[in-house]
């Protein structure tokens, strides 16, 4: 009997301790944040994702009265920065900016540092950035429909530029080519300046870059914007049709940018962070600032919407990469 009573007392003590820990955890979440939050950007300063992240970080800093510190961790196609987020404590104090590259980069690794589906919690979609079909001056076409007809009639004779295998500038035209029935040669370059030089000389025939990179190319330039890959027309090029308008709905693709957290983050923290991010996106000057970087604030920012888009892109690129000969290394 004494032994039974001792076990019961120990059980009661354990229950009380567990209750206190649970209460402390709830209180900690209720007072969140009590220290600065780190926002990891897996890219260089002044890139689109960095600029948009900083807009949101400034608004969050003001609303939360705690500093949201942007930490640029570029390298390995976003693997370094996104890997930091994946291995961080799920306490809300480390979040990250994510883009399509966060999904694609690990698919190209035999031993990826994280699983893009299992190791993250989607918090909020920030924006979806369109890509622009840009054609060299030596290609004798007047519009996107003519370009598609011209390229179809010359299988293997045209080439398109990118800034590296597996980049958005590579995968977006691969999707476009498939939708349009075009067979062309991929030519990767190390820098955008090299691409522009070759495009101006018409040694490269076309490209599809995200709008922040494409806009300067077609401004006061012989390079011509023919189509955008977004669902609706892009405000920065209002006279340029969408791929859907020219009959290529299967070529619709945007580069998504959003905020993620590490696996295991409590739903209450996801909800709190999402609320602050959503409020930042609705601020009067956010749309103006995002427009400078080729995007606009997302309308449906919810974790559920972001998760659905995240899953869709994962399955899209997981199927595409082996089709175009890109294997994990």
N, C-alpha and C positions, 0 to 999 in steps of 0.2 A: 504493500500500500504506500509506504514511504517513497518507494521508487516511482510509483505512478504519479504521486503528488508532485514529485520533483520534475517529472517530464511535463506535467500540466503547467507548472510555474514557468518552466523554460519556454513552453509554447506561447504562454501569455506575454512574456517578455519579448519574444521574437515578433509577435503580432504588434505590440506597442512600438517596437523599433521600426518595423516596416511602415507602420502608420505615420510615424514621425518623419521618416525619409520621404514617404509619398507626399506628405504635407509640405515638406521643405522643397520638394521638386516643383509642386504646384505654385508655391509662393515665389520660387525663383523665376518660373515662367511668367507669373503675373507681373513681376517687377522688371522683366526684360525690356530693354537691355540695361545692364548696370556697368558696362565697359564698352570700349570701341568695338565695332564690327569690321572684320576684314572682308573686302570684296575682291576676290582674285580674278584678274583678267588674263586669260591665257593668250595674250597677244601684246604687241608693242604699243607704247603710247601713241595717241593721235590716230589710231585705226578706228573704223566705224564702231566696233564693239566697245573699245575703250572710251570713245567720246560719249556714246550713249550711256555706258555704265557710270561715267562721271556725272552726267546730268542727273541720273537717278540717285547716285550717292550723295550729291549735294542736297537734294530735296529731303532725303531720308535723314541726313545729319540734322537738318533744321527741325524736322518733325519729331524725331526721337530724342533730340538733345543729347545725342552721343555721336561721336565722330564715326562715320563710315569711311574707312581708309581704303583707297584703291591700291591694290598690289599687283603690278604688272609682272607676270611670269611667262614670258614668251618662250617658244621653243618646241621642237618636235611636233609641229602641226597641232598644237594645243595640248599635247599629252602631259607636259610638265605642269602647267597651271591647273588643268582639270584634274590631274592626279592628286594635286594638293587638296583640292576640295573633297575628292572621293575618300581620302584617308583622314579627314579632319573629324573632330568630335562633333556629333550631331546636336550641338547646343545652340545653334543659331548665330554663333559669333564668327563663323567662317562660311561665306556664301560665294558663289562664283558666277561670272558671266559665261554663258555657253552659247555656242553657235553650231551650225551644221558640222563644222570641223571637229567638234567635241565628239560627235557620233562617228564620223568617218575615220579619224586618225586611229582609233584602236582596232578597227576592222582591217587595217593594213599591217597589224603587228601579230607575230606568232605568239608572243607573250605580252599582251597589252597590260598596262598598269592598272586599268580599271575596266569594268563592264558598263557601257553607256546606259543600259537598261536597269541593271540591278543595283548599281552603286550610287545613284543620284535620286533626289526628290525634286521634281519640277515645282518651282515656286511661283513664277510669273513670266508670261510672254511679254517681251518689251516691244519688239518690232519684227516685221518681216521685210527684208530688203530685196527688191527686184534686181534681176540681171538684165543687161542690155545687149542685144545683138548689134555689133558694130562691124561694118564692112569697109574694106580698103578701097581707095580711090580707083584702083585699076580694075575693079570688078564691075563690068558694064551692066548694072541693074539700077532701077529707080526706086524700088520698094521691096518689102520683105517677100511678097509673093513671087516676084520676078527672081529674087535671090534663090528661093527654094527651087524653082524650076531650073535655074542656071546650074545650081550645085547638083541636083539630081541627074542632070544630063552629062555630068563630068565625074563619074565615080572614081575616087582615088586621086583626082587631079588637083583638088583644092586642099589647103591646110588651114588649121585654126590654132591660135596661140593660147597658152595658159601660163601660169606662173608656178607650175609644178604638177606632177602626176598626183591625182587624188585631191587636188584643190577644187574649190567651187568653180574656178575658171576652167577647170578640166571637165568636171562631171556635168555641169549644166549644159555645155554644148554637146556632150555625149547623149544626154537625154533628148536634146533638140534634134540631133541628127537622126536618132531612132524614130522620133515622131514624124520627121519630115521625109524619111527614106533617103537620107544623104549618107554617102560614104566619103569621109575625108580623113586627112592625116593629122594627128595631134603633134604639135611642136611645143614642148615646154621651154620656157625661158627662166632666167634667174631674176630678172628685174622687169618692172613695168616699163621703164625707160627703153629697154632693149625691144620690148614688144612694140611700143609706139614707133620706134625707128623703122622696124621691119614692116609694120603695117603701112606707114606713110610711103614706103618704097614699093608697096604691093607685093613684097616677097612672102608676106603672110596675108591670107585672103579675108579672114574674119576672126572674131573672138566674141565671147560672151562673158563680160565682167560685171561684178556687182556695181550698182549705180554710182556709189561714191568714187570708184575708180574710173568708170566709163564716162561720166559727165565731162571731166576735163578733156578727155580725148576728142570729144565731138564738138566742143565749144570753139568756134572760130578755127575750124580744122577741116581738112579734106576727108577725114574719116566720117562715116555717116551712120547714124543710129537708125536701125530698121524695125526693131520690135523690142518689146519688153516681156519678161516671162511671168509677170504678176497677173493676178486675176483681173485687176482693173488697171486702167492707164496710170502711169506714173506722173505725178504733178510736175516733176522736173523736166519731163519731155512730153507735154500734153498732146502733141500732134503725132506721137509715135504709137502705133497700134500694139495691142497685146498679141501674144502668140495665138490665143484663142480666136481673136478676130480674123486671123489669117488661116484659120482652120486647123490649128495644131494645139488643141486643148491638152493633149498628153505631154506637151512641152512646158506646161505651167509648173514653175518651181521658184520658190523664194529661199533666200538664206535667212533662217530664223535666228533671232537673238533673244535670249531670255536669261532668267536668274534661276540657278539651281542650288541645292544644298546637299550635304552628304546623306547617304542612306541612314534611316533610323531617326531622322528629325521628327519630333512630335508634331502632330497635326495642329496643335494650338500655336506653335511657333511658325509653322508654314502659313497659317491663317493670318497671324500678326504681321509677318513680313510682307505677305501678299497685299494686305490692306495698305501698307505704307507705300509700296511700289505702285499700286494702282492709283493712289492719290497723287503720287509724283507724276505719273503719266497724264493725269488730267489737269495738271497745272497749266495756266494760260501760255507760258513761254516754252513748254516742253515740245510742242508740235513744231514751233519755229526752229528750235535747236536741233531736233531730230532731222528736219528737212535739210539742214546743212550737211548732214551725213548720209543723205540719200534714203531716208526712211521716214516713217510716221509712227506715232504711238499706236500700239495694238489696241483694238476696241475690246475684244474678249481676252482678258489677261489671265483668266482663272487657271489654277494649277491643272484642272481637268482638261481644259482646252490645250494647254501647253503639253501635257502628258500625251494626249492623243496625237498631236502633231509630231512630237518626239518619236513616238512609236512608229508612226507612218514613215518618217524619214529614215529611221533605222532599217526598216524592212525594205524600203526602196533602194538604199545604197548597198545593203547587204547582198541584194540580188544583182545590182548593176556591176559592182566591182569585178567579180569573176568574169562577167560577160565581156568586159573591155580589157581583160588580161591583167588586172591588178590583183596580185596574190599577197597574202600576209608574208612578211619577211622578218 
